[in-house]
Amino acid sequence: MEKEIQRAISSRINRRGERSNQMSHSKDGEGGFFSSGKFSSDYPMRIMWKRGFIRLVLVAGILWMLLILLVLLFHVWSCQSSYSFFSAICNKESKVYSVLNSWGFVAQQHRCPIPVANNPDKIVIPERGSSDDIVKNLSYFMEDELVNNGSQPSPLFGGHESWSQREQSFKLKSSMKVHCGFMHGGGAEMDPMDIKYVSKCRFVVASGIFDGYDVPHQPSNISDRSKQLFCFLMVVDEISLDFIKENATVRKDINGGLWVGIWRLVLLKHPPYDEPRRNGKVPKILTHRLFPQAQYSIWIDGKMELIVDPLLILERYLWRGKNTFAIAQHKHHHSIYEEADANKRRKRYARPLIDLHMKIYRYEGMEPWSLKKSTISDVPEGAIIVREHTAMSNLFSCLWFNEVNLFTPRDQLSFGYVVYRLGGAFKFFMFPNCEYYSLFVLHPHTREHSSKVEWVKSLSEFKGSGSSMKESRGGLGLWTPYPGDLDSVVLPPVVRTSKAG
């Protein structure tokens, strides 16, 4: 046992000695890093190279950051430049622009001060509504008439309006009956609980979210008086209601009503159309049908956050000028043919259907907008609509909706046409576009909207009753063919004067 211990100790001493000799030879050798306890002659050069490399990396990083800053500054400047060449370079839909805009680095040149009153508490609400001098009584078709063979057609939300009925609806009389959506069995039914709630609403701020594209944005700068006076009603479909419940705080009141902040959610069961954009036109245009007791309404799109007190809006856009309908003019376009061209290029709806829509309007005498017209523009920004629900205002909304129901869901293409067909009898206030952008903060959709119909390139893709491209409950091609000859119609030429069109 003792011999084994001595062998182990002696082997360890031998190994240590070998390592000591190796280290000694390494120190004394010419190729070692140290020689005679001093640094080798190339050591200062290595230190210089190391420091130089670090400086080079730092300088390159600084130059790279300066380059990025210069590019960002050029991007901001080009977006606000008055020179068309540089303005065309700017992409205001880019993520860079969105981030810079959210950080406040991009000046909002399109906004302007709104000449609203200072204090909502001092606004005097008119005791009596505006008088109806032309149309005094307005009623609506609720059932379709029997077809030629005596059978009842399948129910559609907008009804089976014939071309002759459409023509008659533009001929103003003291008492009128028109199609205006909400045909029996056509969809868009409200819950009795919601019907009871909205029946007490005289002043309404309305909005809508369909197919889960947005979440409710809470209005700001709302006075206590307006909170008591207005009903804030957010119309949703079942898909959007489920989406909101997953992404926002929804509370239920003692009567079962659902709320997100100030917004009361109003569910529309059984959406009347295949296309979410067309479903969204129901509360937007037919606000007076959804909320029949409302005397005044302000519509805002679901992606918008209202930042001006609604009572100040009514005073500015309706009561001050004794108007019953107010809407902003489009930022870029005056003619519906310009707007149609922009919609086609940006794939907002099927190109051949937009062309067919415009050919019918051209056949029926709709001229491109010019300075000779009495209207400021034929194309509105439809995301905010301010209305007093008079008979004439309601009739205009019905006729506007009927065009959207019959043709394309791009409602800006139909607004000016209905104004034209009413021959100047419908009076409205079209306010400057910069005021429109000063009423709200625009938020992006939660996702991009997409529909197969948007990508259709020819009318042949719609042929056949089973075509998957064809909207089955609204839109062109659903009823009898147009009675006029459209083959000879030539659309007016369009001069594209802006990036948007």
C-alpha positions as CSV (number, residue, x, y, z in Angstrom):
1,M,0.0,0.0,0.0
2,E,2.8,2.4,0.9
3,K,4.7,1.5,-2.3
4,E,1.6,2.4,-4.4
5,I,1.3,5.8,-2.7
6,Q,5.0,6.6,-3.3
7,R,4.6,5.7,-7.0
8,A,1.6,8.1,-7.4
9,I,3.5,10.9,-5.7
10,S,6.6,10.4,-7.9
11,S,4.5,10.3,-11.1
12,R,2.8,13.6,-10.2
13,I,6.2,15.2,-9.6
14,N,7.5,14.0,-12.9
15,R,4.5,15.4,-14.8
16,R,4.9,18.8,-13.1
17,G,8.5,18.8,-14.1
18,E,7.7,18.1,-17.7
19,R,5.2,20.9,-17.8
20,S,7.8,23.3,-16.2
21,N,10.4,22.4,-18.8
22,Q,7.9,22.9,-21.7
23,M,7.0,26.4,-20.3
24,S,10.7,27.3,-19.9
25,H,11.5,26.2,-23.5
26,S,8.4,28.2,-24.8
27,K,9.6,31.4,-23.0
28,D,13.2,31.0,-24.2
29,G,12.4,30.1,-27.8
30,E,12.5,32.7,-30.6
31,G,9.0,31.9,-31.8
32,G,7.4,32.6,-28.3
33,F,5.2,35.5,-27.6
34,F,7.6,36.7,-24.9
35,S,11.4,36.7,-25.2
36,S,13.6,37.2,-22.1
37,G,10.6,38.6,-20.2
38,K,10.1,41.4,-22.8
39,F,7.4,42.0,-25.5
40,S,8.1,40.9,-29.0
41,S,8.9,43.7,-31.5
42,D,5.6,43.4,-33.4
43,Y,3.4,43.8,-30.3
44,P,2.8,47.6,-30.7
45,M,1.8,47.1,-34.4
46,R,-0.8,44.5,-33.3
47,I,-2.2,47.0,-30.7
48,M,-2.4,49.7,-33.4
49,W,-4.2,47.4,-35.8
50,K,-6.7,46.4,-33.1
51,R,-7.4,50.0,-32.1
52,G,-7.7,51.0,-35.8
53,F,-10.2,48.3,-36.6
54,I,-12.4,49.4,-33.6
55,R,-12.3,53.0,-34.8
56,L,-13.1,51.9,-38.3
57,V,-16.2,50.0,-37.1
58,L,-17.3,53.0,-35.0
59,V,-16.9,55.4,-37.9
60,A,-18.7,53.1,-40.3
61,G,-21.6,52.7,-37.8
62,I,-21.9,56.5,-37.4
63,L,-21.8,57.1,-41.1
64,W,-24.5,54.4,-41.6
65,M,-26.7,56.0,-39.0
66,L,-26.3,59.4,-40.6
67,L,-27.2,57.9,-44.0
68,I,-30.4,56.4,-42.5
69,L,-31.2,59.8,-40.9
70,L,-30.7,61.6,-44.2
71,V,-33.0,59.1,-46.0
72,L,-35.7,59.5,-43.3
73,L,-35.4,63.3,-43.5
74,F,-35.7,63.1,-47.3
75,H,-38.7,60.9,-47.0
76,V,-40.4,63.4,-44.7
77,W,-39.5,66.3,-46.9
78,S,-40.7,64.6,-50.1
79,C,-44.1,63.8,-48.6
80,Q,-44.6,67.4,-47.8
81,S,-42.9,68.9,-50.9
82,S,-44.9,71.1,-53.3
83,Y,-42.9,69.7,-56.2
84,S,-44.9,67.0,-58.0
85,F,-41.8,65.0,-58.8
86,F,-40.7,64.6,-55.2
87,S,-44.3,64.3,-53.9
88,A,-44.7,61.3,-56.3
89,I,-41.7,59.6,-54.7
90,C,-43.4,59.6,-51.3
91,N,-45.3,56.5,-50.3
92,K,-47.7,57.6,-47.6
93,E,-48.9,54.0,-47.2
94,S,-45.5,52.7,-46.2
95,K,-44.6,51.5,-42.7
96,V,-41.9,54.1,-42.5
97,Y,-44.3,57.0,-43.1
98,S,-46.8,55.5,-40.6
99,V,-44.1,55.3,-37.9
100,L,-42.9,58.8,-38.5
101,N,-46.4,60.1,-38.6
102,S,-47.2,58.4,-35.2
103,W,-44.1,59.9,-33.7
104,G,-45.2,63.4,-34.9
105,F,-42.3,63.9,-37.4
106,V,-44.7,64.5,-40.3
107,A,-46.7,67.7,-40.3
108,Q,-50.4,67.2,-41.0
109,Q,-50.7,69.7,-43.8
110,H,-54.2,68.5,-44.8
111,R,-55.6,69.4,-41.5
112,C,-57.0,72.9,-40.8
113,P,-58.7,74.6,-37.8
114,I,-62.5,74.0,-37.8
115,P,-64.6,77.1,-37.1
116,V,-66.6,75.4,-34.4
117,A,-68.0,77.1,-31.3
118,N,-65.9,77.0,-28.1
119,N,-68.4,75.7,-25.6
120,P,-70.8,72.9,-26.2
121,D,-72.8,74.0,-23.1
122,K,-73.7,77.2,-24.9
123,I,-75.0,75.7,-28.1
124,V,-78.6,76.5,-28.7
125,I,-80.5,73.4,-30.1
126,P,-83.3,74.4,-32.5
127,E,-86.7,73.9,-31.1
128,R,-88.2,72.9,-34.4
129,G,-86.8,70.8,-37.2
130,S,-86.3,72.0,-40.8
131,S,-89.4,72.1,-42.9
132,D,-89.9,69.9,-45.9
133,D,-91.1,72.0,-48.9
134,I,-90.9,69.4,-51.7
135,V,-91.3,65.9,-50.3
136,K,-93.6,65.9,-47.3
137,N,-94.4,62.2,-46.8
138,L,-92.0,59.4,-47.5
139,S,-92.8,55.7,-47.2
140,Y,-91.0,52.5,-48.1
141,F,-91.6,49.2,-50.0
142,M,-91.4,46.3,-47.5
143,E,-92.5,43.5,-49.8
144,D,-91.6,42.7,-53.4
145,E,-94.4,42.6,-55.9
146,L,-95.4,39.3,-57.6
147,V,-93.4,38.5,-60.7
148,N,-95.0,37.8,-64.1
149,N,-95.8,34.1,-63.4
150,G,-97.5,35.1,-60.1
151,S,-94.8,33.6,-57.8
152,Q,-93.2,35.5,-55.0
153,P,-89.4,36.2,-55.6
154,S,-86.9,35.2,-53.0
155,P,-86.5,38.0,-50.4
156,L,-83.6,40.4,-50.9
157,F,-82.6,43.1,-48.5
158,G,-82.8,45.8,-51.2
159,G,-85.8,44.2,-53.0
160,H,-86.1,43.5,-56.7
161,E,-86.4,47.1,-57.8
162,S,-87.2,47.3,-61.5
163,W,-85.6,49.8,-63.9
164,S,-89.0,51.6,-64.2
165,Q,-89.3,51.8,-60.5
166,R,-85.8,53.2,-60.2
167,E,-86.7,55.8,-62.8
168,Q,-89.9,56.9,-61.0
169,S,-88.0,57.2,-57.7
170,F,-86.1,60.3,-59.1
171,K,-89.4,62.1,-59.9
172,L,-90.1,64.2,-56.9
173,K,-93.6,64.5,-55.5
174,S,-95.2,65.6,-52.2
175,S,-95.9,62.0,-51.2
176,M,-93.4,59.2,-52.3
177,K,-92.9,55.5,-51.8
178,V,-89.5,54.1,-52.6
179,H,-87.3,51.1,-52.1
180,C,-85.0,51.6,-49.1
181,G,-83.6,48.3,-47.9
182,F,-85.0,46.3,-45.0
183,M,-87.4,44.2,-47.1
184,H,-89.1,41.5,-45.1
185,G,-86.9,38.4,-44.9
186,G,-83.9,40.2,-46.4
187,G,-81.6,40.1,-43.4
188,A,-80.1,42.7,-41.1
189,E,-82.4,42.0,-38.2
190,M,-81.9,43.8,-34.9
191,D,-82.4,42.2,-31.5
192,P,-85.6,43.4,-29.8
193,M,-83.5,44.6,-26.9
194,D,-81.5,46.9,-29.2
195,I,-84.6,48.1,-30.9
196,K,-86.0,49.2,-27.6
197,Y,-82.8,50.9,-26.7
198,V,-82.4,52.9,-29.9
199,S,-86.0,54.0,-29.9
200,K,-85.1,56.6,-27.3
201,C,-82.2,58.0,-29.3
202,R,-82.9,61.4,-30.8
203,F,-79.3,62.4,-31.3
204,V,-77.0,59.7,-32.7
205,V,-73.3,59.2,-33.3
206,A,-73.2,56.0,-35.4
207,S,-70.4,53.8,-36.7
208,G,-70.0,50.2,-37.9
209,I,-67.6,47.3,-38.0
210,F,-68.1,44.3,-40.3
211,D,-66.1,41.1,-40.8
212,G,-63.7,42.0,-37.9
213,Y,-61.7,44.7,-39.7
214,D,-61.6,47.1,-36.8
215,V,-62.1,47.5,-33.0
216,P,-64.0,50.5,-31.6
217,H,-62.0,53.6,-31.0
218,Q,-63.2,55.8,-28.1
219,P,-64.2,59.4,-29.0
220,S,-62.3,62.1,-27.2
221,N,-63.1,65.7,-26.2
222,I,-66.8,64.8,-25.6
223,S,-68.6,67.1,-23.2
224,D,-70.8,65.9,-20.4
225,R,-73.8,67.5,-22.2
226,S,-73.1,65.5,-25.3
227,K,-72.6,62.3,-23.3
228,Q,-76.1,62.8,-22.0
229,L,-77.6,63.9,-25.2
230,F,-76.2,61.5,-27.8
231,C,-76.4,57.7,-28.3
232,F,-73.1,56.3,-29.5
233,L,-74.1,53.3,-31.5
234,M,-71.6,50.8,-33.0
235,V,-73.3,48.5,-35.5
236,V,-71.6,45.1,-35.9
237,D,-72.1,41.7,-37.4
238,E,-71.6,38.5,-35.5
239,I,-68.0,38.0,-36.8
240,S,-67.0,41.5,-35.6
241,L,-68.8,41.0,-32.2
242,D,-66.7,37.9,-31.6
243,F,-63.5,39.7,-32.7
244,I,-64.3,42.7,-30.4
245,K,-64.9,40.4,-27.4
246,E,-61.4,38.9,-28.0
247,N,-59.6,42.2,-28.4
248,A,-61.5,44.7,-26.2
249,T,-63.2,45.0,-22.9
250,V,-66.9,44.4,-23.4
251,R,-69.3,44.9,-20.5
252,K,-72.9,43.9,-20.2
253,D,-75.5,46.2,-18.5
254,I,-78.5,45.0,-16.4
255,N,-80.7,44.8,-19.5
256,G,-78.2,42.6,-21.5
257,G,-76.9,45.5,-23.6
258,L,-73.2,45.2,-24.7
259,W,-70.8,48.2,-24.3
260,V,-67.2,49.0,-25.3
261,G,-66.5,52.2,-23.5
262,I,-69.0,54.8,-24.6
263,W,-70.1,52.7,-27.6
264,R,-73.3,50.6,-27.4
265,L,-72.9,47.6,-29.6
266,V,-75.9,47.0,-31.9
267,L,-75.8,43.5,-33.5
268,L,-77.2,43.0,-37.0
269,K,-78.1,39.4,-37.5
270,H,-78.0,37.6,-40.9
271,P,-75.9,40.0,-42.9
272,P,-77.8,40.9,-46.1
273,Y,-74.9,40.7,-48.6
274,D,-72.0,38.5,-49.4
275,E,-69.5,41.3,-49.5
276,P,-68.6,43.0,-46.1
277,R,-68.1,46.4,-47.8
278,R,-71.7,46.3,-49.0
279,N,-72.9,45.2,-45.6
280,G,-71.2,48.3,-44.1
281,K,-73.3,50.6,-46.3
282,V,-76.5,49.6,-44.5
283,P,-75.9,51.5,-41.2
284,K,-73.8,54.2,-43.0
285,I,-76.4,55.3,-45.6
286,L,-79.6,54.0,-44.1
287,T,-79.0,55.4,-40.6
288,H,-82.6,56.8,-40.6
289,R,-84.0,53.3,-41.2
290,L,-82.0,51.6,-38.4
291,F,-82.7,54.4,-35.9
292,P,-86.1,55.8,-37.0
293,Q,-86.5,58.0,-33.9
294,A,-83.3,59.9,-34.5
295,Q,-83.7,63.5,-35.6
296,Y,-79.9,64.1,-36.1
297,S,-77.1,61.7,-36.8
298,I,-73.4,61.8,-37.3
299,W,-71.9,58.8,-39.1
300,I,-68.2,58.0,-38.8
301,D,-66.4,54.9,-40.3
302,G,-65.3,52.2,-37.9
303,K,-61.6,52.9,-38.3
304,M,-61.9,56.5,-37.1
305,E,-61.6,58.1,-33.7
306,L,-63.8,61.2,-33.3
307,I,-61.9,64.1,-31.7
308,V,-64.6,66.9,-31.9
309,D,-67.6,67.2,-29.7
310,P,-70.7,66.0,-31.7
311,L,-72.8,68.9,-30.6
312,L,-70.2,71.3,-32.0
313,I,-70.3,69.4,-35.3
314,L,-74.1,69.7,-35.6
315,E,-73.9,73.4,-34.9
316,R,-71.1,74.0,-37.4
317,Y,-72.3,71.9,-40.3
318,L,-76.1,72.0,-40.0
319,W,-77.6,74.6,-37.7
320,R,-75.3,77.5,-38.5
321,G,-75.9,77.4,-42.3
322,K,-79.5,75.9,-41.9
323,N,-78.4,72.7,-43.7
324,T,-79.9,69.3,-43.4
325,F,-77.1,67.2,-45.0
326,A,-73.3,67.8,-44.8
327,I,-70.4,65.8,-46.2
328,A,-66.8,66.6,-47.1
329,Q,-65.4,66.9,-50.6
330,H,-62.9,64.4,-51.8
331,K,-59.2,65.3,-51.4
332,H,-58.2,64.5,-55.0
333,H,-61.2,63.9,-57.2
334,H,-64.1,66.0,-58.4
335,S,-65.5,63.8,-61.1
336,I,-67.0,60.3,-60.6
337,Y,-65.1,59.1,-63.6
338,E,-61.8,60.1,-62.0
339,E,-62.8,58.3,-58.8
340,A,-63.8,55.2,-60.9
341,D,-60.4,55.2,-62.6
342,A,-58.7,55.3,-59.2
343,N,-60.8,52.5,-57.8
344,K,-59.9,50.3,-60.8
345,R,-56.2,51.0,-60.5
346,R,-56.2,50.3,-56.8
347,K,-58.3,47.2,-57.2
348,R,-61.1,48.4,-54.9
349,Y,-63.7,46.5,-56.9
350,A,-64.0,44.5,-60.1
351,R,-62.8,46.6,-63.0
352,P,-65.4,45.5,-65.6
353,L,-68.3,46.1,-63.2
354,I,-67.0,49.6,-62.4
355,D,-66.8,50.3,-66.2
356,L,-70.4,48.9,-66.6
357,H,-71.6,51.1,-63.7
358,M,-70.0,54.2,-65.2
359,K,-71.3,53.4,-68.7
360,I,-74.9,53.3,-67.4
361,Y,-74.4,56.7,-65.7
362,R,-72.8,58.2,-68.9
363,Y,-75.7,56.8,-70.9
364,E,-78.2,58.5,-68.6
365,G,-76.5,61.9,-69.0
366,M,-74.0,62.2,-66.2
367,E,-71.4,64.7,-67.3
368,P,-67.9,64.8,-65.8
369,W,-67.6,67.5,-63.1
370,S,-66.6,71.0,-64.3
371,L,-66.6,74.5,-62.9
372,K,-69.9,75.0,-64.8
373,K,-71.7,72.7,-62.3
374,S,-73.5,74.2,-59.3
375,T,-71.9,71.6,-56.9
376,I,-68.4,72.0,-55.5
377,S,-67.6,68.4,-56.4
378,D,-69.4,65.2,-57.5
379,V,-67.2,63.0,-55.2
380,P,-67.4,63.1,-51.4
381,E,-65.3,61.7,-48.6
382,G,-68.0,59.5,-47.2
383,A,-66.4,58.5,-43.9
384,I,-68.2,61.3,-42.1
385,I,-71.9,62.2,-42.8
386,V,-73.8,64.8,-40.8
387,R,-77.6,64.7,-41.3
388,E,-80.9,66.0,-40.1
389,H,-83.4,63.3,-40.8
390,T,-85.9,65.3,-42.9
391,A,-88.1,63.6,-45.6
392,M,-85.9,65.0,-48.3
393,S,-82.7,64.0,-46.6
394,N,-84.1,60.5,-46.0
395,L,-85.2,60.2,-49.6
396,F,-81.7,61.1,-50.8
397,S,-80.2,58.4,-48.5
398,C,-82.7,55.8,-49.9
399,L,-81.9,56.7,-53.5
400,W,-78.2,56.7,-52.8
401,F,-78.4,53.3,-51.1
402,N,-80.5,51.9,-54.0
403,E,-77.6,52.7,-56.4
404,V,-75.1,51.0,-54.1
405,N,-77.4,48.0,-53.8
406,L,-77.9,47.8,-57.6
407,F,-74.4,48.6,-58.8
408,T,-71.0,48.6,-57.0
409,P,-70.5,49.1,-53.2
410,R,-68.2,52.1,-53.9
411,D,-70.7,54.7,-52.7
412,Q,-68.6,57.6,-53.8
413,L,-69.4,56.7,-57.4
414,S,-73.1,57.0,-56.8
415,F,-73.4,60.2,-54.6
416,G,-72.9,62.7,-57.4
417,Y,-75.2,60.8,-59.8
418,V,-78.2,60.9,-57.3
419,V,-77.5,64.7,-56.8
420,Y,-77.6,65.1,-60.6
421,R,-80.9,63.1,-61.0
422,L,-82.7,65.2,-58.3
423,G,-82.0,68.3,-60.4
424,G,-80.7,70.5,-57.7
425,A,-83.7,69.9,-55.4
426,F,-81.5,68.3,-52.8
427,K,-79.5,70.9,-51.0
428,F,-76.4,69.9,-49.0
429,F,-73.2,71.4,-47.6
430,M,-70.0,70.0,-49.0
431,F,-67.3,71.3,-46.6
432,P,-63.5,71.6,-47.3
433,N,-61.5,68.4,-47.1
434,C,-59.0,69.7,-44.6
435,E,-61.9,70.2,-42.1
436,Y,-62.8,66.5,-42.7
437,Y,-59.4,65.4,-41.6
438,S,-59.6,67.7,-38.5
439,L,-62.6,65.8,-37.1
440,F,-61.0,62.5,-36.4
441,V,-57.8,60.4,-36.1
442,L,-57.6,57.7,-38.7
443,H,-56.5,54.3,-37.5
444,P,-55.4,51.4,-39.8
445,H,-57.6,48.4,-40.2
446,T,-56.7,45.3,-38.3
447,R,-56.1,43.6,-41.6
448,E,-56.4,44.3,-45.3
449,H,-59.7,43.8,-46.9
450,S,-59.8,41.3,-49.8
451,S,-62.6,39.9,-52.0
452,K,-62.5,37.6,-55.0
453,V,-64.7,40.1,-56.8
454,E,-62.0,42.7,-56.7
455,W,-59.7,40.6,-59.0
456,V,-62.2,39.9,-61.7
457,K,-60.9,41.0,-65.1
458,S,-63.8,40.3,-67.5
459,L,-67.5,40.0,-67.4
460,S,-67.3,36.4,-68.6
461,E,-66.1,35.4,-65.1
462,F,-69.6,36.2,-63.9
463,K,-71.5,34.0,-66.3
464,G,-73.6,31.3,-64.9
465,S,-75.9,31.3,-61.8
466,G,-73.3,29.3,-59.9
467,S,-70.4,31.6,-60.5
468,S,-68.3,32.0,-57.3
469,M,-67.4,35.5,-58.4
470,K,-70.9,36.8,-58.5
471,E,-72.5,38.4,-55.5
472,S,-75.8,36.5,-55.0
473,R,-77.8,39.1,-53.1
474,G,-76.8,42.4,-54.6
475,G,-74.8,44.1,-57.4
476,L,-74.9,44.2,-61.1
477,G,-76.3,41.3,-63.1
478,L,-78.8,40.2,-60.5
479,W,-81.9,41.5,-62.2
480,T,-83.1,42.1,-65.7
481,P,-80.6,43.4,-68.2
482,Y,-80.2,47.2,-68.6
483,P,-82.8,48.4,-71.1
484,G,-80.5,50.8,-72.9
485,D,-77.8,50.2,-75.6
486,L,-74.4,50.6,-73.8
487,D,-72.3,49.3,-76.7
488,S,-71.9,52.8,-78.1
489,V,-71.1,54.5,-74.8
490,V,-67.6,55.9,-74.5
491,L,-66.4,56.8,-71.1
492,P,-64.9,60.3,-70.7
493,P,-61.1,60.5,-70.7
494,V,-59.5,60.8,-67.3
495,V,-56.4,63.0,-66.5
496,R,-54.6,61.6,-63.5
497,T,-53.6,64.7,-61.6
498,S,-52.5,63.0,-58.3
499,K,-50.8,59.9,-56.9
500,A,-54.2,58.7,-55.8
501,G,-55.8,59.1,-59.2
